[in-house]
Amino acid sequence: MSDVGIIDAHVHPDDPALIGAYMAAMTEANVHKMGMVSYAHMGRTPAWKSLGNSNPSVLAAKAAFPDRAYAFGGLNHYPALCESA
């Protein structure tokens, strides 16, 4: 696509099964490393989303591509939000 490297980028990986697709897209776009940032899911389905964040996807990316993925985990705020509602 381009000979210019991207120096600052991140994604919010939503599904651990899609980590390979993220990395393939990064390679195609000449992105050498990427920040993988967790975000709150607020109890949506499927079951892994009920953990309250996308930490499983972030950790899967870091484990599969340790030299290309930077992991930024997130807290699970969902229980506190449910208690205050």
PyMOL Python script that loads the backbone (N, CA, C, O; Angstrom):
from pymol import cmd

cmd.read_pdbstr("""\
ATOM      1  N   MET A   1       0.813  -1.188   0.000  1.00  0.00           N
ATOM      2  CA  MET A   1       0.000   0.000   0.000  1.00  0.00           C
ATOM      3  C   MET A   1       0.869   1.270   0.000  1.00  0.00           C
ATOM      4  O   MET A   1       0.690   2.157  -0.835  1.00  0.00           O
ATOM      5  N   SER A   2       1.808   1.338   0.950  1.00  0.00           N
ATOM      6  CA  SER A   2       2.600   2.550   1.087  1.00  0.00           C
ATOM      7  C   SER A   2       3.978   2.200   1.608  1.00  0.00           C
ATOM      8  O   SER A   2       4.151   1.217   2.328  1.00  0.00           O
ATOM      9  N   ASP A   3       4.960   3.012   1.239  1.00  0.00           N
ATOM     10  CA  ASP A   3       6.302   2.832   1.763  1.00  0.00           C
ATOM     11  C   ASP A   3       6.516   3.632   3.038  1.00  0.00           C
ATOM     12  O   ASP A   3       7.561   3.510   3.676  1.00  0.00           O
ATOM     13  N   VAL A   4       5.549   4.442   3.414  1.00  0.00           N
ATOM     14  CA  VAL A   4       5.647   5.259   4.610  1.00  0.00           C
ATOM     15  C   VAL A   4       5.132   4.461   5.798  1.00  0.00           C
ATOM     16  O   VAL A   4       3.990   4.001   5.790  1.00  0.00           O
ATOM     17  N   GLY A   5       5.963   4.294   6.819  1.00  0.00           N
ATOM     18  CA  GLY A   5       5.538   3.565   8.006  1.00  0.00           C
ATOM     19  C   GLY A   5       4.643   4.418   8.885  1.00  0.00           C
ATOM     20  O   GLY A   5       4.832   5.631   8.979  1.00  0.00           O
ATOM     21  N   ILE A   6       3.680   3.798   9.523  1.00  0.00           N
ATOM     22  CA  ILE A   6       2.801   4.486  10.459  1.00  0.00           C
ATOM     23  C   ILE A   6       3.473   4.442  11.828  1.00  0.00           C
ATOM     24  O   ILE A   6       3.911   3.381  12.272  1.00  0.00           O
ATOM     25  N   ILE A   7       3.557   5.595  12.497  1.00  0.00           N
ATOM     26  CA  ILE A   7       4.302   5.638  13.743  1.00  0.00           C
ATOM     27  C   ILE A   7       3.418   5.647  14.988  1.00  0.00           C
ATOM     28  O   ILE A   7       3.925   5.429  16.088  1.00  0.00           O
ATOM     29  N   ASP A   8       2.128   5.887  14.854  1.00  0.00           N
ATOM     30  CA  ASP A   8       1.254   5.925  16.019  1.00  0.00           C
ATOM     31  C   ASP A   8      -0.130   5.448  15.610  1.00  0.00           C
ATOM     32  O   ASP A   8      -0.820   6.105  14.830  1.00  0.00           O
ATOM     33  N   ALA A   9      -0.526   4.307  16.141  1.00  0.00           N
ATOM     34  CA  ALA A   9      -1.844   3.767  15.814  1.00  0.00           C
ATOM     35  C   ALA A   9      -2.265   2.791  16.899  1.00  0.00           C
ATOM     36  O   ALA A   9      -1.429   2.227  17.605  1.00  0.00           O
ATOM     37  N   HIS A  10      -3.574   2.601  17.022  1.00  0.00           N
ATOM     38  CA  HIS A  10      -4.079   1.586  17.931  1.00  0.00           C
ATOM     39  C   HIS A  10      -5.423   1.074  17.426  1.00  0.00           C
ATOM     40  O   HIS A  10      -6.093   1.709  16.612  1.00  0.00           O
ATOM     41  N   VAL A  11      -5.786  -0.091  17.935  1.00  0.00           N
ATOM     42  CA  VAL A  11      -7.095  -0.677  17.656  1.00  0.00           C
ATOM     43  C   VAL A  11      -7.688  -1.160  18.977  1.00  0.00           C
ATOM     44  O   VAL A  11      -6.978  -1.331  19.968  1.00  0.00           O
ATOM     45  N   HIS A  12      -8.993  -1.375  18.971  1.00  0.00           N
ATOM     46  CA  HIS A  12      -9.693  -1.975  20.103  1.00  0.00           C
ATOM     47  C   HIS A  12     -10.134  -3.359  19.653  1.00  0.00           C
ATOM     48  O   HIS A  12     -11.232  -3.513  19.119  1.00  0.00           O
ATOM     49  N   PRO A  13      -9.288  -4.377  19.861  1.00  0.00           N
ATOM     50  CA  PRO A  13      -9.652  -5.712  19.379  1.00  0.00           C
ATOM     51  C   PRO A  13     -10.883  -6.227  20.109  1.00  0.00           C
ATOM     52  O   PRO A  13     -10.930  -6.229  21.339  1.00  0.00           O
ATOM     53  N   ASP A  14     -11.859  -6.654  19.359  1.00  0.00           N
ATOM     54  CA  ASP A  14     -13.147  -7.039  19.917  1.00  0.00           C
ATOM     55  C   ASP A  14     -13.303  -8.539  20.079  1.00  0.00           C
ATOM     56  O   ASP A  14     -13.983  -8.989  21.001  1.00  0.00           O
ATOM     57  N   ASP A  15     -12.702  -9.307  19.223  1.00  0.00           N
ATOM     58  CA  ASP A  15     -12.893 -10.747  19.215  1.00  0.00           C
ATOM     59  C   ASP A  15     -11.535 -11.425  19.115  1.00  0.00           C
ATOM     60  O   ASP A  15     -10.811 -11.191  18.148  1.00  0.00           O
ATOM     61  N   PRO A  16     -11.165 -12.262  20.086  1.00  0.00           N
ATOM     62  CA  PRO A  16      -9.864 -12.924  20.029  1.00  0.00           C
ATOM     63  C   PRO A  16      -9.634 -13.708  18.739  1.00  0.00           C
ATOM     64  O   PRO A  16      -8.490 -13.878  18.317  1.00  0.00           O
ATOM     65  N   ALA A  17     -10.695 -14.183  18.115  1.00  0.00           N
ATOM     66  CA  ALA A  17     -10.560 -14.958  16.880  1.00  0.00           C
ATOM     67  C   ALA A  17     -10.114 -14.098  15.696  1.00  0.00           C
ATOM     68  O   ALA A  17      -9.690 -14.633  14.672  1.00  0.00           O
ATOM     69  N   LEU A  18     -10.205 -12.784  15.823  1.00  0.00           N
ATOM     70  CA  LEU A  18      -9.859 -11.893  14.716  1.00  0.00           C
ATOM     71  C   LEU A  18      -8.448 -11.314  14.800  1.00  0.00           C
ATOM     72  O   LEU A  18      -8.072 -10.489  13.967  1.00  0.00           O
ATOM     73  N   ILE A  19      -7.668 -11.730  15.788  1.00  0.00           N
ATOM     74  CA  ILE A  19      -6.325 -11.172  15.962  1.00  0.00           C
ATOM     75  C   ILE A  19      -5.466 -11.399  14.718  1.00  0.00           C
ATOM     76  O   ILE A  19      -4.731 -10.501  14.307  1.00  0.00           O
ATOM     77  N   GLY A  20      -5.547 -12.566  14.123  1.00  0.00           N
ATOM     78  CA  GLY A  20      -4.783 -12.839  12.904  1.00  0.00           C
ATOM     79  C   GLY A  20      -5.153 -11.893  11.773  1.00  0.00           C
ATOM     80  O   GLY A  20      -4.285 -11.462  11.013  1.00  0.00           O
ATOM     81  N   ALA A  21      -6.433 -11.566  11.656  1.00  0.00           N
ATOM     82  CA  ALA A  21      -6.888 -10.632  10.617  1.00  0.00           C
ATOM     83  C   ALA A  21      -6.352  -9.227  10.882  1.00  0.00           C
ATOM     84  O   ALA A  21      -5.967  -8.521   9.950  1.00  0.00           O
ATOM     85  N   TYR A  22      -6.328  -8.818  12.164  1.00  0.00           N
ATOM     86  CA  TYR A  22      -5.743  -7.515  12.502  1.00  0.00           C
ATOM     87  C   TYR A  22      -4.290  -7.457  12.049  1.00  0.00           C
ATOM     88  O   TYR A  22      -3.859  -6.483  11.432  1.00  0.00           O
ATOM     89  N   MET A  23      -3.537  -8.514  12.363  1.00  0.00           N
ATOM     90  CA  MET A  23      -2.113  -8.525  12.029  1.00  0.00           C
ATOM     91  C   MET A  23      -1.890  -8.561  10.513  1.00  0.00           C
ATOM     92  O   MET A  23      -0.958  -7.939  10.003  1.00  0.00           O
ATOM     93  N   ALA A  24      -2.736  -9.281   9.810  1.00  0.00           N
ATOM     94  CA  ALA A  24      -2.616  -9.308   8.343  1.00  0.00           C
ATOM     95  C   ALA A  24      -2.883  -7.923   7.764  1.00  0.00           C
ATOM     96  O   ALA A  24      -2.185  -7.492   6.846  1.00  0.00           O
ATOM     97  N   ALA A  25      -3.879  -7.227   8.287  1.00  0.00           N
ATOM     98  CA  ALA A  25      -4.174  -5.866   7.820  1.00  0.00           C
ATOM     99  C   ALA A  25      -3.028  -4.922   8.150  1.00  0.00           C
ATOM    100  O   ALA A  25      -2.694  -4.041   7.358  1.00  0.00           O
ATOM    101  N   MET A  26      -2.426  -5.108   9.325  1.00  0.00           N
ATOM    102  CA  MET A  26      -1.272  -4.285   9.689  1.00  0.00           C
ATOM    103  C   MET A  26      -0.125  -4.487   8.706  1.00  0.00           C
ATOM    104  O   MET A  26       0.493  -3.521   8.258  1.00  0.00           O
ATOM    105  N   THR A  27       0.153  -5.727   8.377  1.00  0.00           N
ATOM    106  CA  THR A  27       1.235  -6.033   7.440  1.00  0.00           C
ATOM    107  C   THR A  27       0.966  -5.398   6.088  1.00  0.00           C
ATOM    108  O   THR A  27       1.861  -4.803   5.489  1.00  0.00           O
ATOM    109  N   GLU A  28      -0.261  -5.520   5.606  1.00  0.00           N
ATOM    110  CA  GLU A  28      -0.627  -4.943   4.316  1.00  0.00           C
ATOM    111  C   GLU A  28      -0.484  -3.419   4.317  1.00  0.00           C
ATOM    112  O   GLU A  28      -0.124  -2.826   3.300  1.00  0.00           O
ATOM    113  N   ALA A  29      -0.766  -2.793   5.451  1.00  0.00           N
ATOM    114  CA  ALA A  29      -0.704  -1.332   5.547  1.00  0.00           C
ATOM    115  C   ALA A  29       0.683  -0.831   5.956  1.00  0.00           C
ATOM    116  O   ALA A  29       0.862   0.366   6.179  1.00  0.00           O
ATOM    117  N   ASN A  30       1.660  -1.728   6.057  1.00  0.00           N
ATOM    118  CA  ASN A  30       3.028  -1.371   6.440  1.00  0.00           C
ATOM    119  C   ASN A  30       3.101  -0.844   7.878  1.00  0.00           C
ATOM    120  O   ASN A  30       3.909   0.033   8.183  1.00  0.00           O
ATOM    121  N   VAL A  31       2.254  -1.383   8.753  1.00  0.00           N
ATOM    122  CA  VAL A  31       2.286  -1.047  10.172  1.00  0.00           C
ATOM    123  C   VAL A  31       3.091  -2.143  10.862  1.00  0.00           C
ATOM    124  O   VAL A  31       2.727  -3.318  10.802  1.00  0.00           O
ATOM    125  N   HIS A  32       4.171  -1.763  11.508  1.00  0.00           N
ATOM    126  CA  HIS A  32       5.065  -2.755  12.109  1.00  0.00           C
ATOM    127  C   HIS A  32       4.657  -3.141  13.523  1.00  0.00           C
ATOM    128  O   HIS A  32       4.832  -4.289  13.932  1.00  0.00           O
ATOM    129  N   LYS A  33       4.114  -2.184  14.272  1.00  0.00           N
ATOM    130  CA  LYS A  33       3.691  -2.439  15.642  1.00  0.00           C
ATOM    131  C   LYS A  33       2.395  -1.688  15.888  1.00  0.00           C
ATOM    132  O   LYS A  33       2.118  -0.674  15.247  1.00  0.00           O
ATOM    133  N   MET A  34       1.598  -2.202  16.831  1.00  0.00           N
ATOM    134  CA  MET A  34       0.288  -1.602  17.061  1.00  0.00           C
ATOM    135  C   MET A  34      -0.063  -1.703  18.537  1.00  0.00           C
ATOM    136  O   MET A  34       0.230  -2.704  19.190  1.00  0.00           O
ATOM    137  N   GLY A  35      -0.692  -0.658  19.052  1.00  0.00           N
ATOM    138  CA  GLY A  35      -1.237  -0.707  20.391  1.00  0.00           C
ATOM    139  C   GLY A  35      -2.588  -1.409  20.359  1.00  0.00           C
ATOM    140  O   GLY A  35      -3.449  -1.071  19.547  1.00  0.00           O
ATOM    141  N   MET A  36      -2.770  -2.374  21.232  1.00  0.00           N
ATOM    142  CA  MET A  36      -4.038  -3.087  21.364  1.00  0.00           C
ATOM    143  C   MET A  36      -4.681  -2.602  22.660  1.00  0.00           C
ATOM    144  O   MET A  36      -4.179  -2.892  23.746  1.00  0.00           O
ATOM    145  N   VAL A  37      -5.784  -1.868  22.556  1.00  0.00           N
ATOM    146  CA  VAL A  37      -6.371  -1.178  23.698  1.00  0.00           C
ATOM    147  C   VAL A  37      -7.704  -1.812  24.092  1.00  0.00           C
ATOM    148  O   VAL A  37      -8.613  -1.937  23.272  1.00  0.00           O
ATOM    149  N   SER A  38      -7.802  -2.206  25.345  1.00  0.00           N
ATOM    150  CA  SER A  38      -9.045  -2.774  25.869  1.00  0.00           C
ATOM    151  C   SER A  38     -10.066  -1.670  26.107  1.00  0.00           C
ATOM    152  O   SER A  38      -9.706  -0.530  26.398  1.00  0.00           O
ATOM    153  N   TYR A  39     -11.323  -2.013  25.983  1.00  0.00           N
ATOM    154  CA  TYR A  39     -12.399  -1.074  26.283  1.00  0.00           C
ATOM    155  C   TYR A  39     -13.558  -1.821  26.938  1.00  0.00           C
ATOM    156  O   TYR A  39     -13.645  -3.046  26.860  1.00  0.00           O
ATOM    157  N   ALA A  40     -14.432  -1.077  27.576  1.00  0.00           N
ATOM    158  CA  ALA A  40     -15.544  -1.682  28.310  1.00  0.00           C
ATOM    159  C   ALA A  40     -16.594  -2.234  27.359  1.00  0.00           C
ATOM    160  O   ALA A  40     -16.890  -1.629  26.329  1.00  0.00           O
ATOM    161  N   HIS A  41     -17.156  -3.392  27.710  1.00  0.00           N
ATOM    162  CA  HIS A  41     -18.210  -4.029  26.908  1.00  0.00           C
ATOM    163  C   HIS A  41     -19.591  -3.894  27.522  1.00  0.00           C
ATOM    164  O   HIS A  41     -20.596  -4.058  26.831  1.00  0.00           O
ATOM    165  N   MET A  42     -19.649  -3.603  28.787  1.00  0.00           N
ATOM    166  CA  MET A  42     -20.911  -3.415  29.487  1.00  0.00           C
ATOM    167  C   MET A  42     -21.830  -4.632  29.409  1.00  0.00           C
ATOM    168  O   MET A  42     -23.044  -4.487  29.269  1.00  0.00           O
ATOM    169  N   GLY A  43     -21.251  -5.834  29.500  1.00  0.00           N
ATOM    170  CA  GLY A  43     -22.047  -7.044  29.643  1.00  0.00           C
ATOM    171  C   GLY A  43     -22.706  -7.578  28.404  1.00  0.00           C
ATOM    172  O   GLY A  43     -23.625  -8.390  28.507  1.00  0.00           O
ATOM    173  N   ARG A  44     -22.269  -7.151  27.220  1.00  0.00           N
ATOM    174  CA  ARG A  44     -22.875  -7.679  25.992  1.00  0.00           C
ATOM    175  C   ARG A  44     -22.470  -9.130  25.770  1.00  0.00           C
ATOM    176  O   ARG A  44     -21.546  -9.621  26.418  1.00  0.00           O
ATOM    177  N   THR A  45     -23.145  -9.809  24.875  1.00  0.00           N
ATOM    178  CA  THR A  45     -22.798 -11.181  24.525  1.00  0.00           C
ATOM    179  C   THR A  45     -21.862 -11.135  23.318  1.00  0.00           C
ATOM    180  O   THR A  45     -21.854 -10.100  22.650  1.00  0.00           O
ATOM    181  N   PRO A  46     -21.086 -12.138  22.978  1.00  0.00           N
ATOM    182  CA  PRO A  46     -20.992 -13.478  23.544  1.00  0.00           C
ATOM    183  C   PRO A  46     -20.356 -13.492  24.941  1.00  0.00           C
ATOM    184  O   PRO A  46     -20.032 -12.452  25.514  1.00  0.00           O
ATOM    185  N   ALA A  47     -20.193 -14.700  25.456  1.00  0.00           N
ATOM    186  CA  ALA A  47     -19.809 -14.862  26.858  1.00  0.00           C
ATOM    187  C   ALA A  47     -18.511 -14.147  27.217  1.00  0.00           C
ATOM    188  O   ALA A  47     -18.421 -13.577  28.304  1.00  0.00           O
ATOM    189  N   TRP A  48     -17.506 -14.154  26.347  1.00  0.00           N
ATOM    190  CA  TRP A  48     -16.236 -13.512  26.716  1.00  0.00           C
ATOM    191  C   TRP A  48     -16.397 -12.015  26.896  1.00  0.00           C
ATOM    192  O   TRP A  48     -15.590 -11.398  27.591  1.00  0.00           O
ATOM    193  N   LYS A  49     -17.411 -11.410  26.296  1.00  0.00           N
ATOM    194  CA  LYS A  49     -17.635  -9.981  26.484  1.00  0.00           C
ATOM    195  C   LYS A  49     -18.216  -9.683  27.863  1.00  0.00           C
ATOM    196  O   LYS A  49     -18.130  -8.549  28.334  1.00  0.00           O
ATOM    197  N   SER A  50     -18.801 -10.678  28.514  1.00  0.00           N
ATOM    198  CA  SER A  50     -19.379 -10.444  29.834  1.00  0.00           C
ATOM    199  C   SER A  50     -18.302 -10.197  30.883  1.00  0.00           C
ATOM    200  O   SER A  50     -18.619  -9.871  32.027  1.00  0.00           O
ATOM    201  N   LEU A  51     -17.037 -10.347  30.509  1.00  0.00           N
ATOM    202  CA  LEU A  51     -15.944 -10.041  31.430  1.00  0.00           C
ATOM    203  C   LEU A  51     -15.867  -8.544  31.703  1.00  0.00           C
ATOM    204  O   LEU A  51     -15.211  -8.128  32.657  1.00  0.00           O
ATOM    205  N   GLY A  52     -16.511  -7.743  30.900  1.00  0.00           N
ATOM    206  CA  GLY A  52     -16.559  -6.315  31.134  1.00  0.00           C
ATOM    207  C   GLY A  52     -15.570  -5.511  30.331  1.00  0.00           C
ATOM    208  O   GLY A  52     -15.628  -4.282  30.345  1.00  0.00           O
ATOM    209  N   ASN A  53     -14.654  -6.168  29.625  1.00  0.00           N
ATOM    210  CA  ASN A  53     -13.680  -5.448  28.806  1.00  0.00           C
ATOM    211  C   ASN A  53     -13.135  -6.388  27.737  1.00  0.00           C
ATOM    212  O   ASN A  53     -13.509  -7.559  27.671  1.00  0.00           O
ATOM    213  N   SER A  54     -12.257  -5.864  26.915  1.00  0.00           N
ATOM    214  CA  SER A  54     -11.683  -6.696  25.847  1.00  0.00           C
ATOM    215  C   SER A  54     -10.267  -7.158  26.192  1.00  0.00           C
ATOM    216  O   SER A  54      -9.456  -7.392  25.297  1.00  0.00           O
ATOM    217  N   ASN A  55      -9.966  -7.289  27.492  1.00  0.00           N
ATOM    218  CA  ASN A  55      -8.653  -7.784  27.902  1.00  0.00           C
ATOM    219  C   ASN A  55      -8.290  -9.132  27.280  1.00  0.00           C
ATOM    220  O   ASN A  55      -7.132  -9.320  26.906  1.00  0.00           O
ATOM    221  N   PRO A  56      -9.239 -10.095  27.151  1.00  0.00           N
ATOM    222  CA  PRO A  56      -8.859 -11.364  26.529  1.00  0.00           C
ATOM    223  C   PRO A  56      -8.314 -11.187  25.107  1.00  0.00           C
ATOM    224  O   PRO A  56      -7.362 -11.864  24.721  1.00  0.00           O
ATOM    225  N   SER A  57      -8.908 -10.291  24.339  1.00  0.00           N
ATOM    226  CA  SER A  57      -8.426 -10.055  22.976  1.00  0.00           C
ATOM    227  C   SER A  57      -7.067  -9.374  22.989  1.00  0.00           C
ATOM    228  O   SER A  57      -6.185  -9.718  22.202  1.00  0.00           O
ATOM    229  N   VAL A  58      -6.902  -8.415  23.876  1.00  0.00           N
ATOM    230  CA  VAL A  58      -5.624  -7.702  23.987  1.00  0.00           C
ATOM    231  C   VAL A  58      -4.513  -8.682  24.370  1.00  0.00           C
ATOM    232  O   VAL A  58      -3.425  -8.655  23.794  1.00  0.00           O
ATOM    233  N   LEU A  59      -4.798  -9.542  25.343  1.00  0.00           N
ATOM    234  CA  LEU A  59      -3.796 -10.516  25.773  1.00  0.00           C
ATOM    235  C   LEU A  59      -3.522 -11.564  24.703  1.00  0.00           C
ATOM    236  O   LEU A  59      -2.388 -12.021  24.564  1.00  0.00           O
ATOM    237  N   ALA A  60      -4.544 -11.948  23.948  1.00  0.00           N
ATOM    238  CA  ALA A  60      -4.343 -12.900  22.848  1.00  0.00           C
ATOM    239  C   ALA A  60      -3.425 -12.302  21.793  1.00  0.00           C
ATOM    240  O   ALA A  60      -2.561 -12.995  21.254  1.00  0.00           O
ATOM    241  N   ALA A  61      -3.606 -11.026  21.497  1.00  0.00           N
ATOM    242  CA  ALA A  61      -2.749 -10.366  20.510  1.00  0.00           C
ATOM    243  C   ALA A  61      -1.309 -10.308  20.995  1.00  0.00           C
ATOM    244  O   ALA A  61      -0.386 -10.587  20.229  1.00  0.00           O
ATOM    245  N   LYS A  62      -1.107  -9.950  22.250  1.00  0.00           N
ATOM    246  CA  LYS A  62       0.241  -9.863  22.806  1.00  0.00           C
ATOM    247  C   LYS A  62       0.912 -11.226  22.839  1.00  0.00           C
ATOM    248  O   LYS A  62       2.102 -11.341  22.544  1.00  0.00           O
ATOM    249  N   ALA A  63       0.157 -12.258  23.195  1.00  0.00           N
ATOM    250  CA  ALA A  63       0.716 -13.610  23.244  1.00  0.00           C
ATOM    251  C   ALA A  63       1.078 -14.124  21.863  1.00  0.00           C
ATOM    252  O   ALA A  63       2.115 -14.764  21.691  1.00  0.00           O
ATOM    253  N   ALA A  64       0.234 -13.852  20.880  1.00  0.00           N
ATOM    254  CA  ALA A  64       0.462 -14.356  19.525  1.00  0.00           C
ATOM    255  C   ALA A  64       1.518 -13.557  18.772  1.00  0.00           C
ATOM    256  O   ALA A  64       2.240 -14.107  17.941  1.00  0.00           O
ATOM    257  N   PHE A  65       1.609 -12.264  19.062  1.00  0.00           N
ATOM    258  CA  PHE A  65       2.521 -11.378  18.331  1.00  0.00           C
ATOM    259  C   PHE A  65       3.274 -10.481  19.319  1.00  0.00           C
ATOM    260  O   PHE A  65       3.086  -9.264  19.311  1.00  0.00           O
ATOM    261  N   PRO A  66       4.126 -11.069  20.171  1.00  0.00           N
ATOM    262  CA  PRO A  66       4.760 -10.289  21.236  1.00  0.00           C
ATOM    263  C   PRO A  66       5.636  -9.143  20.750  1.00  0.00           C
ATOM    264  O   PRO A  66       5.800  -8.152  21.461  1.00  0.00           O
ATOM    265  N   ASP A  67       6.196  -9.259  19.565  1.00  0.00           N
ATOM    266  CA  ASP A  67       7.058  -8.191  19.045  1.00  0.00           C
ATOM    267  C   ASP A  67       6.297  -7.126  18.264  1.00  0.00           C
ATOM    268  O   ASP A  67       6.871  -6.103  17.891  1.00  0.00           O
ATOM    269  N   ARG A  68       5.017  -7.357  18.014  1.00  0.00           N
ATOM    270  CA  ARG A  68       4.236  -6.412  17.208  1.00  0.00           C
ATOM    271  C   ARG A  68       3.093  -5.756  17.952  1.00  0.00           C
ATOM    272  O   ARG A  68       2.600  -4.710  17.530  1.00  0.00           O
ATOM    273  N   ALA A  69       2.662  -6.353  19.052  1.00  0.00           N
ATOM    274  CA  ALA A  69       1.499  -5.843  19.775  1.00  0.00           C
ATOM    275  C   ALA A  69       1.906  -5.277  21.130  1.00  0.00           C
ATOM    276  O   ALA A  69       2.623  -5.918  21.898  1.00  0.00           O
ATOM    277  N   TYR A  70       1.439  -4.076  21.404  1.00  0.00           N
ATOM    278  CA  TYR A  70       1.573  -3.473  22.731  1.00  0.00           C
ATOM    279  C   TYR A  70       0.218  -3.590  23.405  1.00  0.00           C
ATOM    280  O   TYR A  70      -0.797  -3.182  22.840  1.00  0.00           O
ATOM    281  N   ALA A  71       0.196  -4.148  24.615  1.00  0.00           N
ATOM    282  CA  ALA A  71      -1.060  -4.406  25.306  1.00  0.00           C
ATOM    283  C   ALA A  71      -1.397  -3.294  26.295  1.00  0.00           C
ATOM    284  O   ALA A  71      -0.579  -2.930  27.140  1.00  0.00           O
ATOM    285  N   PHE A  72      -2.604  -2.765  26.180  1.00  0.00           N
ATOM    286  CA  PHE A  72      -3.131  -1.767  27.107  1.00  0.00           C
ATOM    287  C   PHE A  72      -4.441  -2.315  27.669  1.00  0.00           C
ATOM    288  O   PHE A  72      -5.486  -2.232  27.023  1.00  0.00           O
ATOM    289  N   GLY A  73      -4.376  -2.870  28.869  1.00  0.00           N
ATOM    290  CA  GLY A  73      -5.537  -3.487  29.483  1.00  0.00           C
ATOM    291  C   GLY A  73      -6.527  -2.471  30.013  1.00  0.00           C
ATOM    292  O   GLY A  73      -6.238  -1.277  30.087  1.00  0.00           O
ATOM    293  N   GLY A  74      -7.703  -2.967  30.382  1.00  0.00           N
ATOM    294  CA  GLY A  74      -8.745  -2.107  30.913  1.00  0.00           C
ATOM    295  C   GLY A  74      -9.373  -2.702  32.154  1.00  0.00           C
ATOM    296  O   GLY A  74      -9.344  -3.916  32.360  1.00  0.00           O
ATOM    297  N   LEU A  75      -9.936  -1.847  32.973  1.00  0.00           N
ATOM    298  CA  LEU A  75     -10.655  -2.283  34.163  1.00  0.00           C
ATOM    299  C   LEU A  75     -12.067  -2.706  33.793  1.00  0.00           C
ATOM    300  O   LEU A  75     -12.582  -2.343  32.735  1.00  0.00           O
ATOM    301  N   ASN A  76     -12.677  -3.472  34.670  1.00  0.00           N
ATOM    302  CA  ASN A  76     -14.059  -3.880  34.476  1.00  0.00           C
ATOM    303  C   ASN A  76     -14.948  -2.970  35.323  1.00  0.00           C
ATOM    304  O   ASN A  76     -15.088  -3.186  36.527  1.00  0.00           O
ATOM    305  N   HIS A  77     -15.542  -1.969  34.710  1.00  0.00           N
ATOM    306  CA  HIS A  77     -16.404  -1.025  35.405  1.00  0.00           C
ATOM    307  C   HIS A  77     -17.869  -1.467  35.420  1.00  0.00           C
ATOM    308  O   HIS A  77     -18.694  -0.825  36.069  1.00  0.00           O
ATOM    309  N   TYR A  78     -18.196  -2.523  34.734  1.00  0.00           N
ATOM    310  CA  TYR A  78     -19.583  -2.930  34.583  1.00  0.00           C
ATOM    311  C   TYR A  78     -20.290  -3.207  35.918  1.00  0.00           C
ATOM    312  O   TYR A  78     -21.404  -2.725  36.117  1.00  0.00           O
ATOM    313  N   PRO A  79     -19.679  -3.968  36.836  1.00  0.00           N
ATOM    314  CA  PRO A  79     -20.394  -4.224  38.103  1.00  0.00           C
ATOM    315  C   PRO A  79     -20.722  -2.931  38.864  1.00  0.00           C
ATOM    316  O   PRO A  79     -21.813  -2.812  39.423  1.00  0.00           O
ATOM    317  N   ALA A  80     -19.820  -1.986  38.894  1.00  0.00           N
ATOM    318  CA  ALA A  80     -20.066  -0.735  39.607  1.00  0.00           C
ATOM    319  C   ALA A  80     -21.189   0.052  38.938  1.00  0.00           C
ATOM    320  O   ALA A  80     -21.996   0.681  39.623  1.00  0.00           O
ATOM    321  N   LEU A  81     -21.246   0.023  37.635  1.00  0.00           N
ATOM    322  CA  LEU A  81     -22.309   0.738  36.922  1.00  0.00           C
ATOM    323  C   LEU A  81     -23.662   0.092  37.195  1.00  0.00           C
ATOM    324  O   LEU A  81     -24.668   0.793  37.307  1.00  0.00           O
ATOM    325  N   CYS A  82     -23.700  -1.224  37.304  1.00  0.00           N
ATOM    326  CA  CYS A  82     -24.956  -1.917  37.596  1.00  0.00           C
ATOM    327  C   CYS A  82     -25.448  -1.593  39.007  1.00  0.00           C
ATOM    328  O   CYS A  82     -26.649  -1.448  39.234  1.00  0.00           O
ATOM    329  N   GLU A  83     -24.519  -1.481  39.946  1.00  0.00           N
ATOM    330  CA  GLU A  83     -24.894  -1.190  41.332  1.00  0.00           C
ATOM    331  C   GLU A  83     -25.462   0.218  41.468  1.00  0.00           C
ATOM    332  O   GLU A  83     -26.340   0.453  42.298  1.00  0.00           O
ATOM    333  N   SER A  84     -24.971   1.156  40.662  1.00  0.00           N
ATOM    334  CA  SER A  84     -25.413   2.543  40.780  1.00  0.00           C
ATOM    335  C   SER A  84     -26.690   2.812  40.000  1.00  0.00           C
ATOM    336  O   SER A  84     -27.286   3.879  40.143  1.00  0.00           O
ATOM    337  N   ALA A  85     -27.116   1.868  39.181  1.00  0.00           N
ATOM    338  CA  ALA A  85     -28.319   2.086  38.346  1.00  0.00           C
ATOM    339  C   ALA A  85     -29.595   1.899  39.130  1.00  0.00           C
ATOM    340  O   ALA A  85     -30.685   2.046  38.578  1.00  0.00           O
TER     341      ALA A  85
END
""", "prot")
cmd.dss("prot")
cmd.show_as("cartoon", "prot")
cmd.util.cbc("prot")
cmd.orient("prot")
